Amino acid sequence: MEGTAPLVVKPSNIKQLAESPDFRFIPSNYVHDSSYNNNSSATHDLHDSNSIPIVDFSLLISHDSHQRSAAVQHLTKACQDWGFFMVVNHGIPEKLMKAVIDCTHEFFNLPEEEKKEFAGKHVLDPIRYGTSFNTCKENVFFWRDFLKVFVHPHFHSPTKPQPYRDIMLEYSEKLRKVARKLLEGISESLGLEESYLDKALDLESGLQIFVGNYYPPCPQPELTMGMPTHSDHGLLTLLIYNQVGGLQVQHQGKWINVNALPNSLLVNTGDHLEIFSNGKYKSNVHRAVVNNKVTRISVVTAHGPSLETIVKPASPLMEKENSPSAYYVPMKYKDYLELQQSNQLDAKSCLERVKIRRN
């Protein structure tokens, strides 16, 4: 491609590449086909985020039954229409959220030899530092470095930077409480008991993964992607970022640029909520684009069932249907996680594998 360096670079980390002297053209193995990303500097066929649903968490946990009922209705509509929403008044201190972002940035600013101490090899390794998504399977890479840490049911953390452990622990604990309350509301919105989802999927031992993403400036952002179009494993993913845009969600076939309200949490539904709800709530499809000016940091925290839970459509939901039938094959969460994370990300291709085909 004209204007693109012909060289192919084996990725060790994108930060090092982006900070190379006189770096003006991205390597050819970071260039995505235009029909694949349709990025066009993140402006092609995009819409604003004014219509993204907003859920007031304080109403969801209110003792006033009318307020709680209204919040559950908002959750229902958000899950049915979007699979994505913003949560406000969640009670997590803004100072803590900022510390999480700042410490994550500090981690990526560590010398490369120190970060490599945390390079895992398997998708179920409790701490894994890497680049792109899955460099063993990809021919074309993504403009992203990452740190993935399992923080529940057993807490892990990098030892550097020094404050990271305490900050990550406090944030993960507070966020898990928010996620479980949201899932109680979602369980109720499906016509189930408030605690049904929590008990059926063993959320007391549920997997929680803390993911720090680093997207440095790119000299040719229109040619590459931070993360491809995909849905997430698990039930709910909660995200914060450093106020640098880049997240886009798909809604009714159109891409929406997400601009979060101050101090809000961005939430998207995952594949296992789609499975559990027997397709009533679809997992949200989203992607990350990059820019040529400033580094974007995001912290994504995925909340799923316990690793050993076999996830299948909830029996009471199928009993309510006139002709009860499951649309997804039961599968252990651990097996699904390994399947998705060990392959290339491609929209909802992993979920498609567990769908039951019907004529």
C-alpha positions as CSV (number, residue, x, y, z in Angstrom):
1,M,0.0,0.0,0.0
2,E,1.4,3.4,-1.0
3,G,2.6,5.4,2.0
4,T,3.0,2.4,4.2
5,A,6.3,0.9,5.2
6,P,6.7,-2.5,3.4
7,L,8.5,-4.1,6.3
8,V,6.9,-6.7,8.6
9,V,7.6,-6.3,12.3
10,K,7.3,-9.1,14.8
11,P,5.5,-7.5,17.7
12,S,7.0,-7.4,21.1
13,N,5.0,-4.4,22.2
14,I,3.3,-1.5,20.4
15,K,4.5,1.2,22.8
16,Q,8.1,0.6,21.7
17,L,7.2,0.6,18.0
18,A,5.1,3.8,18.4
19,E,8.0,5.6,20.2
20,S,10.6,4.7,17.6
21,P,12.5,7.7,16.2
22,D,11.1,9.1,12.9
23,F,8.3,6.7,13.0
24,R,5.9,7.8,10.3
25,F,4.5,4.7,8.5
26,I,3.1,1.6,10.2
27,P,4.4,-1.8,9.3
28,S,2.4,-3.7,6.7
29,N,1.3,-6.4,9.2
30,Y,-0.6,-3.8,11.2
31,V,-2.6,-2.6,8.1
32,H,-6.1,-3.8,8.1
33,D,-8.1,-4.1,4.9
34,S,-10.4,-1.1,4.5
35,S,-13.5,-3.3,4.2
36,Y,-12.6,-5.0,7.4
37,N,-12.2,-2.0,9.7
38,N,-14.1,0.8,7.8
39,N,-12.4,3.1,10.2
40,S,-11.6,6.1,8.1
41,S,-10.1,8.0,11.0
42,A,-13.1,6.9,13.2
43,T,-15.5,9.1,11.3
44,H,-17.1,6.8,8.7
45,D,-20.9,6.3,9.2
46,L,-20.7,7.2,12.8
47,H,-23.4,8.6,15.1
48,D,-23.2,10.5,18.4
49,S,-23.7,8.9,21.7
50,N,-26.5,11.1,23.1
51,S,-29.0,8.2,22.9
52,I,-27.0,5.6,24.8
53,P,-29.1,4.4,27.7
54,I,-28.2,5.7,31.2
55,V,-28.9,3.6,34.3
56,D,-29.0,5.3,37.7
57,F,-27.4,2.8,40.1
58,S,-28.7,4.6,43.2
59,L,-32.3,3.9,42.0
60,L,-31.5,0.2,41.4
61,I,-30.4,-0.3,45.0
62,S,-33.1,2.0,46.4
63,H,-35.5,0.7,49.1
64,D,-38.3,2.6,47.3
65,S,-40.0,-0.1,45.2
66,H,-41.2,2.4,42.6
67,Q,-37.7,3.7,42.1
68,R,-36.2,0.3,41.9
69,S,-38.9,-0.9,39.5
70,A,-38.2,2.1,37.2
71,A,-34.4,1.3,37.3
72,V,-35.1,-2.4,36.4
73,Q,-37.3,-1.2,33.4
74,H,-34.4,1.0,32.3
75,L,-32.1,-2.0,32.5
76,T,-34.5,-4.2,30.5
77,K,-34.7,-1.6,27.7
78,A,-30.9,-1.1,27.7
79,C,-30.2,-4.8,27.5
80,Q,-32.9,-5.5,24.8
81,D,-32.2,-2.5,22.6
82,W,-28.5,-1.9,23.0
83,G,-26.6,-4.4,25.1
84,F,-24.7,-1.3,26.3
85,F,-25.4,1.4,28.8
86,M,-23.8,4.0,31.1
87,V,-24.1,3.6,34.9
88,V,-24.2,6.8,37.0
89,N,-24.3,7.2,40.8
90,H,-22.6,3.9,41.3
91,G,-20.7,5.0,44.5
92,I,-17.2,4.2,43.3
93,P,-15.1,7.2,44.2
94,E,-13.8,9.3,41.3
95,K,-10.4,9.5,43.0
96,L,-10.1,5.7,43.0
97,M,-11.1,5.5,39.3
98,K,-8.5,8.0,38.4
99,A,-5.9,6.1,40.5
100,V,-6.7,2.9,38.5
101,I,-6.1,4.7,35.2
102,D,-2.9,6.4,36.4
103,C,-1.4,3.2,37.9
104,T,-2.3,1.3,34.7
105,H,-0.5,4.0,32.7
106,E,2.5,3.7,35.0
107,F,2.6,0.0,34.4
108,F,2.9,0.4,30.7
109,N,5.6,3.0,31.2
110,L,7.8,0.5,33.1
111,P,11.0,-0.6,31.3
112,E,10.2,-3.5,28.9
113,E,12.3,-6.0,30.8
114,E,10.2,-5.4,33.9
115,K,6.9,-5.7,32.1
116,K,8.1,-9.0,30.5
117,E,8.3,-10.5,34.0
118,F,4.5,-10.7,33.8
119,A,4.2,-12.2,30.3
120,G,2.0,-15.3,30.6
121,K,1.8,-18.0,28.0
122,H,-1.7,-19.5,28.4
123,V,-5.0,-17.7,28.4
124,L,-5.8,-19.0,31.9
125,D,-2.5,-17.7,33.3
126,P,-3.6,-15.3,36.2
127,I,-1.3,-12.5,35.0
128,R,-0.6,-11.9,31.3
129,Y,1.2,-9.0,29.7
130,G,1.2,-8.9,25.9
131,T,0.4,-7.1,22.7
132,S,-2.3,-7.2,20.0
133,F,-4.9,-9.9,20.9
134,N,-3.4,-13.3,20.0
135,T,-0.2,-13.0,18.1
136,C,0.1,-16.8,17.7
137,K,-3.0,-16.8,15.5
138,E,-3.0,-13.4,13.8
139,N,-1.4,-12.4,10.5
140,V,-2.4,-8.8,11.0
141,F,-1.9,-7.2,14.4
142,F,-3.7,-4.7,16.5
143,W,-2.5,-1.3,17.8
144,R,-2.7,-2.3,21.5
145,D,-0.7,-3.6,24.5
146,F,-2.5,-5.2,27.3
147,L,-2.3,-6.5,30.9
148,K,-4.8,-9.2,31.9
149,V,-5.1,-10.1,35.6
150,F,-7.4,-12.5,37.3
151,V,-8.7,-10.7,40.4
152,H,-11.4,-13.1,41.6
153,P,-12.1,-15.7,43.0
154,H,-8.4,-15.5,43.7
155,F,-6.7,-12.2,43.7
156,H,-3.5,-11.6,41.6
157,S,-1.6,-8.5,40.8
158,P,1.7,-7.3,39.3
159,T,4.2,-6.3,41.9
160,K,5.0,-3.1,40.0
161,P,4.3,-0.2,40.2
162,Q,4.2,-0.5,44.0
163,P,0.7,1.0,44.7
164,Y,-1.0,-1.1,41.9
165,R,-1.9,-4.1,44.1
166,D,-3.9,-2.1,46.7
167,I,-5.6,0.1,44.1
168,M,-6.5,-2.9,41.9
169,L,-7.8,-4.9,44.9
170,E,-10.0,-2.0,46.2
171,Y,-11.4,-1.2,42.7
172,S,-12.1,-4.8,41.8
173,E,-14.0,-5.4,45.1
174,K,-16.1,-2.3,44.7
175,L,-16.8,-3.0,41.0
176,R,-17.7,-6.6,41.7
177,K,-20.5,-5.4,44.0
178,V,-21.8,-3.1,41.4
179,A,-21.8,-5.8,38.7
180,R,-23.6,-8.3,41.0
181,K,-26.3,-5.7,41.8
182,L,-26.7,-5.0,38.1
183,L,-27.0,-8.7,37.4
184,E,-29.7,-8.9,40.2
185,G,-31.6,-6.3,38.4
186,I,-31.1,-8.1,35.0
187,S,-32.3,-11.4,36.6
188,E,-35.4,-9.6,37.7
189,S,-35.8,-8.0,34.3
190,L,-35.9,-11.4,32.8
191,G,-38.9,-12.3,35.0
192,L,-36.7,-14.4,37.4
193,E,-36.0,-14.1,41.1
194,E,-33.5,-11.4,41.9
195,S,-31.0,-13.9,43.1
196,Y,-31.6,-16.6,40.4
197,L,-28.8,-15.6,38.0
198,D,-26.3,-15.2,40.9
199,K,-27.0,-18.6,42.3
200,A,-27.3,-20.5,38.9
201,L,-24.0,-19.2,37.7
202,D,-22.2,-19.3,41.0
203,L,-21.2,-15.6,41.0
204,E,-19.8,-16.0,44.5
205,S,-16.9,-17.8,42.8
206,G,-17.4,-15.9,39.5
207,L,-14.4,-15.0,37.4
208,Q,-13.4,-11.4,37.4
209,I,-10.7,-10.2,35.0
210,F,-9.0,-6.8,35.2
211,V,-7.7,-5.7,31.8
212,G,-5.5,-2.7,31.2
213,N,-5.3,-1.5,27.5
214,Y,-2.7,0.8,26.1
215,Y,-3.3,2.4,22.7
216,P,-0.4,4.8,21.8
217,P,-0.7,7.4,19.1
218,C,-0.5,6.0,15.6
219,P,0.8,7.9,12.6
220,Q,-1.8,6.3,10.3
221,P,-4.8,5.6,12.4
222,E,-7.1,5.1,9.4
223,L,-5.2,2.0,8.4
224,T,-5.2,0.0,11.6
225,M,-7.4,-0.9,14.6
226,G,-7.0,-0.9,18.4
227,M,-9.3,-3.9,18.8
228,P,-11.4,-5.6,16.1
229,T,-15.2,-5.9,16.0
230,H,-16.1,-8.4,18.7
231,S,-18.3,-9.4,21.6
232,D,-17.0,-10.3,25.1
233,H,-17.2,-13.6,26.9
234,G,-18.9,-13.5,30.3
235,L,-21.9,-11.7,31.6
236,L,-21.1,-8.0,32.0
237,T,-18.0,-6.0,31.1
238,L,-17.5,-2.6,32.9
239,L,-15.1,-0.1,31.5
240,I,-13.4,3.2,32.4
241,Y,-10.9,5.2,30.4
242,N,-8.7,8.3,30.4
243,Q,-11.2,10.6,28.6
244,V,-9.6,9.8,25.2
245,G,-12.2,8.5,22.9
246,G,-11.9,5.3,20.8
247,L,-14.6,2.9,21.9
248,Q,-17.3,2.4,19.3
249,V,-20.4,0.2,19.8
250,Q,-22.7,-1.1,17.2
251,H,-26.4,-0.3,17.4
252,Q,-28.9,-1.2,14.7
253,G,-26.1,-1.8,12.2
254,K,-24.5,1.6,12.8
255,W,-21.3,2.5,14.7
256,I,-21.7,4.9,17.7
257,N,-18.7,6.8,19.1
258,V,-18.9,6.5,22.9
259,N,-18.3,9.5,25.0
260,A,-18.8,8.7,28.6
261,L,-20.5,11.0,31.1
262,P,-18.1,12.1,33.8
263,N,-17.4,9.5,36.5
264,S,-19.7,7.0,34.8
265,L,-19.1,3.3,34.1
266,L,-19.6,1.9,30.6
267,V,-21.2,-1.5,30.6
268,N,-21.7,-4.0,27.8
269,T,-23.5,-7.4,27.9
270,G,-21.5,-10.5,27.2
271,D,-22.0,-13.8,25.3
272,H,-22.9,-15.7,28.5
273,L,-25.8,-13.3,29.3
274,E,-27.0,-14.0,25.8
275,I,-26.8,-17.7,26.4
276,F,-28.3,-17.5,29.8
277,S,-31.3,-15.4,28.6
278,N,-31.7,-17.8,25.6
279,G,-31.1,-15.0,23.2
280,K,-33.4,-12.4,24.7
281,Y,-30.5,-10.2,25.6
282,K,-27.8,-10.1,22.8
283,S,-24.2,-9.6,23.6
284,N,-23.0,-6.2,22.4
285,V,-20.6,-5.9,19.5
286,H,-17.9,-3.2,19.8
287,R,-14.4,-2.2,18.7
288,A,-11.6,0.2,19.5
289,V,-10.1,2.7,17.1
290,V,-6.9,4.7,17.5
291,N,-5.8,8.3,16.9
292,N,-2.6,10.1,15.9
293,K,-2.3,12.5,18.8
294,V,-2.6,11.0,22.2
295,T,-2.4,7.7,24.1
296,R,-5.7,6.1,25.1
297,I,-5.8,4.1,28.3
298,S,-8.8,1.9,29.2
299,V,-9.4,-0.4,32.0
300,V,-11.9,-3.2,31.3
301,T,-13.2,-5.5,34.0
302,A,-15.0,-8.6,32.8
303,H,-17.5,-10.4,35.1
304,G,-18.4,-14.0,34.4
305,P,-19.7,-17.2,36.0
306,S,-17.3,-19.5,37.9
307,L,-14.9,-21.2,35.6
308,E,-16.5,-24.7,36.3
309,T,-20.1,-23.6,35.7
310,I,-21.8,-25.1,32.7
311,V,-23.7,-22.2,31.2
312,K,-27.0,-22.9,29.5
313,P,-30.3,-21.1,29.0
314,A,-32.2,-20.6,32.2
315,S,-34.8,-23.3,32.6
316,P,-37.5,-21.0,33.9
317,L,-37.2,-18.9,30.8
318,M,-37.8,-21.8,28.5
319,E,-40.7,-23.1,30.6
320,K,-42.4,-19.8,30.0
321,E,-42.2,-20.2,26.3
322,N,-45.0,-22.0,24.4
323,S,-42.6,-24.3,22.8
324,P,-39.6,-24.4,25.1
325,S,-36.3,-24.9,23.3
326,A,-32.7,-24.0,24.0
327,Y,-30.9,-22.0,21.3
328,Y,-27.4,-22.6,22.7
329,V,-25.4,-25.7,23.6
330,P,-24.5,-26.0,27.3
331,M,-20.8,-25.4,27.7
332,K,-18.4,-25.0,30.7
333,Y,-17.4,-21.3,31.0
334,K,-13.7,-22.3,31.3
335,D,-13.9,-24.1,27.9
336,Y,-15.7,-21.2,26.2
337,L,-13.1,-18.8,27.6
338,E,-10.2,-20.9,26.3
339,L,-11.9,-21.3,22.9
340,Q,-12.5,-17.6,22.4
341,Q,-9.2,-16.4,23.8
342,S,-7.1,-18.9,21.9
343,N,-8.4,-17.9,18.5
344,Q,-8.7,-14.7,16.4
345,L,-11.4,-12.3,17.4
346,D,-14.0,-12.1,14.7
347,A,-17.4,-10.5,15.7
348,K,-19.5,-13.2,17.4
349,S,-17.8,-16.2,15.8
350,C,-17.2,-18.0,19.1
351,L,-20.9,-17.6,20.1
352,E,-21.9,-18.8,16.7
353,R,-20.2,-22.1,17.5
354,V,-22.5,-22.9,20.4
355,K,-25.7,-21.8,18.7
356,I,-28.1,-24.6,17.9
357,R,-29.2,-24.4,14.2
358,R,-32.8,-24.8,13.5
359,N,-34.6,-24.9,10.1
